[in-house]
Amino acid sequence: MTQLSRWPCARYVRIVWNARDLSLREIARVLKPGGVAVISDLALTEASVHGLTKLGLAATRSAIVFDTFPFQCIVTALRPLAR
């Protein structure tokens, strides 16, 4: 069982380097209120946090994850619940 399979609607999306902004906009567009997006990346995680925050998501970046090789950072973005 993979880590993602614990979530009922987990999807894997590959973000293409030259289309990062487009990919982040698509993540923000399809994420339901209360939904969470998790991005694992080797670099540009601060750019992902900044881009997702500009799109209205609450985004944070983890410290370096040493459980993987090469080491990566995790970006977590939450779509706030609608009021």
Backbone as ProteinMPNN parsed JSONL, in Angstrom:
{"seq_chain_A": "MTQLSRWPCARYVRIVWNARDLSLREIARVLKPGGVAVISDLALTEASVHGLTKLGLAATRSAIVFDTFPFQCIVTALRPLAR", "coords_chain_A": {"N_chain_A": [[0.848, -1.176, 0.0], [0.664, 2.123, -0.931], [1.682, 5.358, 0.301], [-0.029, 7.391, -0.636], [-2.35, 5.995, -1.206], [-3.902, 5.859, 1.035], [-5.638, 7.951, 1.101], [-8.863, 8.748, -0.084], [-9.3, 9.987, -2.597], [-6.878, 10.255, -3.856], [-4.504, 11.413, -6.165], [-1.898, 11.2, -8.543], [0.161, 13.565, -9.913], [2.314, 14.666, -12.357], [4.446, 17.328, -12.333], [5.485, 19.317, -14.843], [8.604, 20.729, -15.566], [8.893, 23.048, -17.23], [6.359, 23.977, -17.246], [5.431, 24.78, -14.795], [3.946, 26.927, -13.536], [1.491, 26.707, -14.872], [0.786, 24.127, -14.062], [0.514, 24.489, -11.27], [-1.633, 26.282, -11.235], [-3.629, 24.613, -12.25], [-3.787, 22.667, -10.235], [-4.756, 24.295, -8.138], [-7.197, 24.981, -9.273], [-8.709, 22.588, -9.447], [-8.799, 21.58, -6.873], [-10.846, 20.754, -4.217], [-12.861, 22.529, -1.733], [-11.423, 22.281, 1.458], [-9.746, 20.337, 0.583], [-6.495, 18.805, 0.108], [-3.322, 19.315, -1.314], [-0.3, 17.687, -2.093], [3.037, 18.145, -2.727], [6.023, 16.828, -3.793], [9.331, 17.693, -4.139], [12.527, 18.362, -5.644], [13.672, 20.828, -5.914], [12.94, 24.356, -6.118], [10.818, 24.636, -4.329], [10.064, 26.778, -2.761], [9.143, 28.531, -4.694], [6.895, 27.144, -5.503], [5.334, 27.24, -3.151], [4.938, 30.011, -2.978], [3.562, 30.498, -5.417], [1.211, 28.893, -5.101], [0.113, 30.099, -2.831], [-0.466, 32.642, -3.843], [-2.566, 31.872, -5.421], [-4.606, 31.47, -3.67], [-4.464, 29.361, -1.865], [-3.571, 27.797, 1.246], [-0.385, 27.398, 1.755], [2.484, 25.495, 2.69], [5.923, 24.686, 3.376], [7.96, 21.899, 3.954], [10.764, 20.963, 6.048], [13.877, 19.658, 4.801], [13.433, 16.397, 3.587], [14.819, 13.499, 4.656], [14.352, 10.876, 4.151], [14.284, 10.082, 1.582], [16.072, 9.598, -1.502], [17.328, 11.346, -4.15], [17.499, 13.856, -1.521], [14.503, 15.552, -0.582], [11.997, 18.182, -0.527], [8.806, 18.838, 0.915], [5.826, 20.214, -0.191], [2.851, 21.396, 1.063], [-0.467, 22.1, 0.395], [-3.492, 23.658, 1.21], [-6.89, 23.922, 0.476], [-8.994, 26.277, 1.663], [-12.013, 25.761, 3.583], [-15.205, 26.511, 2.241], [-17.077, 29.376, 3.143]], "CA_chain_A": [[0.0, 0.0, 0.0], [1.44, 3.353, -0.986], [1.254, 6.416, 1.219], [-1.153, 8.11, -1.218], [-3.567, 5.2, -1.294], [-4.696, 6.033, 2.254], [-6.626, 8.989, 0.841], [-9.839, 8.202, -1.026], [-9.269, 10.599, -3.932], [-5.492, 10.602, -4.142], [-4.079, 11.373, -7.562], [-0.513, 11.558, -8.768], [0.3, 14.463, -11.061], [3.701, 15.05, -12.596], [4.568, 18.73, -12.718], [6.525, 19.49, -15.85], [9.417, 21.881, -15.181], [8.655, 24.256, -18.012], [4.945, 24.353, -17.141], [5.148, 24.796, -13.361], [2.839, 27.838, -13.223], [0.27, 26.099, -15.394], [0.477, 22.986, -13.193], [0.022, 25.003, -9.987], [-2.981, 26.826, -11.474], [-4.542, 23.481, -12.405], [-3.979, 22.111, -8.889], [-5.647, 25.211, -7.413], [-8.516, 24.975, -9.894], [-9.465, 21.35, -9.222], [-8.822, 21.202, -5.461], [-12.119, 21.069, -3.574], [-12.727, 23.121, -0.4], [-10.996, 21.303, 2.444], [-8.809, 19.409, -0.047], [-5.064, 19.02, 0.335], [-2.394, 18.892, -2.364], [1.041, 17.443, -1.568], [4.015, 18.169, -3.812], [7.384, 16.458, -3.403], [10.174, 18.288, -5.174], [13.948, 18.51, -5.34], [14.042, 22.245, -5.949], [11.872, 25.323, -6.418], [9.665, 24.484, -3.449], [9.629, 28.117, -2.348], [8.363, 29.056, -5.812], [5.593, 26.463, -5.457], [4.593, 27.819, -2.023], [4.55, 31.372, -3.37], [2.548, 30.406, -6.466], [-0.038, 28.366, -4.546], [-0.433, 31.125, -1.934], [-1.075, 33.658, -4.708], [-3.795, 31.307, -5.978], [-5.613, 31.362, -2.618], [-4.307, 28.174, -1.025], [-2.675, 27.929, 2.393], [0.708, 26.501, 1.39], [3.664, 25.459, 3.548], [7.028, 23.863, 2.881], [8.619, 21.17, 5.038], [12.221, 20.907, 6.017], [14.34, 18.615, 3.885], [13.078, 15.03, 3.963], [16.002, 12.663, 4.459], [13.937, 9.493, 3.905], [14.348, 9.828, 0.147], [17.31, 9.984, -2.163], [17.931, 12.473, -3.452], [16.678, 14.498, -0.501], [13.45, 16.383, -1.159], [11.139, 18.96, 0.357], [7.392, 18.589, 0.688], [4.942, 21.375, -0.158], [1.471, 21.014, 1.35], [-1.386, 23.217, 0.12], [-4.848, 23.382, 1.666], [-7.953, 24.806, -0.006], [-9.87, 26.552, 2.815], [-13.431, 25.433, 3.454], [-16.049, 27.639, 1.83], [-17.877, 29.906, 4.266]], "C_chain_A": [[0.896, 1.242, 0.0], [0.884, 4.367, -0.002], [0.023, 7.146, 0.677], [-2.449, 7.313, -1.205], [-4.418, 5.272, -0.028], [-5.807, 7.052, 2.04], [-7.578, 8.523, -0.244], [-9.736, 8.761, -2.443], [-7.86, 10.986, -4.329], [-5.199, 10.448, -5.627], [-2.618, 11.787, -7.621], [-0.455, 12.407, -10.025], [1.769, 14.836, -11.18], [3.722, 16.494, -13.064], [5.753, 18.854, -13.668], [7.268, 20.788, -15.554], [9.064, 23.148, -15.937], [7.196, 24.691, -17.977], [4.511, 24.408, -15.68], [3.965, 25.702, -13.031], [1.501, 27.275, -13.693], [-0.169, 24.936, -14.501], [-0.084, 23.454, -11.856], [-1.382, 25.588, -10.134], [-4.009, 25.701, -11.601], [-4.809, 22.8, -11.061], [-4.954, 22.981, -8.109], [-7.062, 25.168, -7.979], [-9.333, 23.752, -9.493], [-9.567, 20.949, -7.747], [-10.112, 21.679, -4.806], [-11.878, 21.768, -2.233], [-12.431, 22.038, 0.638], [-9.994, 20.297, 1.902], [-7.366, 19.8, 0.195], [-4.279, 18.508, -0.869], [-1.017, 18.745, -1.727], [1.988, 17.338, -2.757], [5.378, 17.828, -3.229], [8.309, 16.93, -4.512], [11.612, 18.38, -4.69], [14.349, 19.97, -5.204], [12.796, 23.074, -6.219], [10.644, 25.168, -5.522], [9.163, 25.835, -2.948], [8.789, 28.762, -3.443], [6.975, 28.429, -5.831], [4.742, 27.027, -4.327], [4.086, 29.204, -2.397], [3.423, 31.338, -4.406], [1.208, 29.918, -5.943], [-0.696, 29.364, -3.596], [-1.104, 32.236, -2.738], [-2.404, 33.188, -5.285], [-4.856, 31.036, -4.906], [-5.534, 30.128, -1.738], [-3.38, 28.492, 0.14], [-1.554, 26.918, 2.188], [1.872, 26.639, 2.361], [4.688, 24.519, 2.945], [7.684, 23.188, 4.078], [10.12, 21.411, 4.999], [12.61, 19.805, 5.033], [13.969, 17.248, 4.447], [14.268, 14.135, 3.634], [15.659, 11.198, 4.213], [14.015, 9.123, 2.432], [15.744, 10.142, -0.366], [17.003, 10.221, -3.626], [16.955, 13.104, -2.47], [15.693, 15.456, -1.15], [12.778, 17.219, -0.085], [9.692, 18.678, -0.037], [6.637, 19.916, 0.81], [3.533, 20.848, 0.067], [0.599, 22.249, 1.153], [-2.797, 22.792, 0.491], [-5.806, 24.406, 1.063], [-8.873, 25.039, 1.193], [-11.316, 26.144, 2.533], [-14.207, 26.681, 3.08], [-16.878, 28.091, 3.036], [-19.237, 30.275, 3.821]], "O_chain_A": [[1.781, 1.377, 0.845], [-0.248, 4.243, 0.466], [-0.877, 7.486, 1.445], [-3.534, 7.896, -1.194], [-5.55, 4.788, -0.026], [-6.82, 7.012, 2.738], [-7.134, 7.952, -1.24], [-10.061, 8.058, -3.4], [-7.669, 11.952, -5.069], [-5.6, 9.469, -6.257], [-2.165, 12.624, -6.841], [-0.963, 12.014, -11.075], [2.388, 15.272, -10.21], [3.096, 16.843, -14.064], [6.885, 18.527, -13.313], [6.647, 21.824, -15.319], [8.95, 24.215, -15.334], [6.834, 25.679, -18.617], [3.358, 24.118, -15.362], [3.06, 25.28, -12.311], [0.5, 27.362, -12.982], [-1.357, 24.78, -14.218], [-1.052, 22.88, -11.357], [-2.224, 25.408, -9.255], [-5.132, 25.826, -11.113], [-5.941, 22.401, -10.785], [-5.88, 22.465, -7.484], [-8.029, 25.308, -7.229], [-10.529, 23.871, -9.227], [-10.35, 20.06, -7.41], [-10.43, 22.867, -4.838], [-10.804, 21.619, -1.65], [-13.105, 21.009, 0.687], [-9.449, 19.493, 2.657], [-7.052, 20.962, 0.451], [-4.536, 17.417, -1.377], [-0.612, 19.579, -0.917], [1.77, 16.547, -3.674], [5.832, 18.467, -2.28], [8.103, 16.609, -5.682], [11.879, 18.465, -3.491], [15.269, 20.299, -4.456], [11.729, 22.535, -6.512], [9.54, 25.535, -5.925], [7.963, 26.011, -2.735], [7.823, 29.466, -3.147], [5.991, 29.102, -6.138], [3.55, 27.269, -4.518], [2.923, 29.527, -2.155], [2.441, 32.07, -4.28], [0.169, 30.472, -6.303], [-1.922, 29.468, -3.556], [-2.175, 32.717, -2.368], [-3.27, 34.003, -5.603], [-5.892, 30.439, -5.199], [-6.442, 29.873, -0.947], [-2.508, 29.354, 0.031], [-1.74, 25.724, 2.419], [2.208, 27.739, 2.801], [4.366, 23.669, 2.115], [7.934, 23.83, 5.098], [10.66, 21.981, 4.051], [11.746, 19.108, 4.5], [14.167, 16.975, 5.632], [14.673, 14.026, 2.477], [16.555, 10.365, 4.08], [13.827, 7.96, 2.077], [16.501, 10.871, 0.275], [16.453, 9.334, -4.28], [15.743, 12.914, -2.57], [16.011, 16.097, -2.151], [12.966, 16.992, 1.11], [9.402, 18.325, -1.18], [6.794, 20.643, 1.79], [3.074, 19.96, -0.651], [0.898, 23.318, 1.685], [-3.243, 21.702, 0.132], [-5.562, 25.611, 1.132], [-9.476, 24.088, 1.693], [-11.776, 26.179, 1.392], [-13.9, 27.778, 3.548], [-17.32, 27.271, 3.841], [-20.046, 30.736, 4.627]]}, "name": "protein", "num_of_chains": 1, "seq": "MTQLSRWPCARYVRIVWNARDLSLREIARVLKPGGVAVISDLALTEASVHGLTKLGLAATRSAIVFDTFPFQCIVTALRPLAR"}
